[in-house]
Amino acid sequence: MRSSVKIVRMTEVKTKRTEADAQTFLTSVDDPRIRDDCATVAAMMRRATKAKPRMWGSNMVGFGAYTMRYANGKEGTWPLAALAPRKRKITVYLMPGFAGSETLFAKLGKHSKGKSCLHINRLSDVHMPTLERLIVGSVKAMKKKFQTTED
């Protein structure tokens, strides 16, 4: 009788904090509208986290950090809040499902969502005070749930 053993290799996480300069990255975004929108969202994230911007991988700007323990016992570190400029939109990384978030998303304006990300074509499409409330609410929920650092 043959037994089969399945070997699972954990791939290395690509989204890690780097020493690249986040401000240089943000000012190098080609599209002036996306560059300006990113600067506005970055300022909101900085206020919400009280942390300076840091690069995570090659194209994500994160603020603060939290450590998450997975079911297998391993730990991973991720930004508390983050954004990534794309060709035609901005991706904002938030904690989904915090109290009141669905009401805020309903008031936000034109956007699409993924599991833990918000896609915005342009900030003029969304209600800015609501976007800031989403960012602040997400950061508060993350700080309650996980061990965080502001570095």
Buried (B, 14 or more C-beta within 10 A) or exposed (E): EEEEEEEEEEEEEEBEBBEEEBEEBBEEBEEEBBBEBBEBBBEBBBEBBEBEBBBBBEEBBBBBBBEEEEEEEEEEBBBBBBBBBBEEBBBBBBBBEBEEBEEBBEBBBEBEEEEBBBBBBBBEEBBBEBBBBBBBBBBBBBBEEBEBEEE
